[in-house]
Amino acid sequence: MSLQLRVIKELTYMSKIQDALKTLSLRQNLTTSQAEDVMNEIMAGQASDIEIAAYLMGLAVKNESIPEIVG
C-alpha cells in the first residue's frame, strides 16, 4: 500500500468510540453491539481519556438505554 493510501485511510478511519460519540451527540441510542465495541476499545487502551469522558458524559446526558448498559 502506498504512503498516500495509508495516510488517507488513517485520516478517514473513525474509531468505534468516535462513531458512538457522533450517535450520542444526536441523542440516539447505541445498539448493544456498538456499546460492546466501544467497551472493547476502552479496555484495549485504544481510547483517550478525553474520549472516555465524552462517552460517559454523552450516555449520562442522553440517559442510558438498557442495550447500552448491557453492551
Secondary structure, 3 states (H helix, E strand, C coil): CCHHHHHHHHHHCCCHHHHHHHHHHCCCCCCHHHHHHHHHHHHCCCCCHHHHHHHHHHHHHHCCCHHHHHC
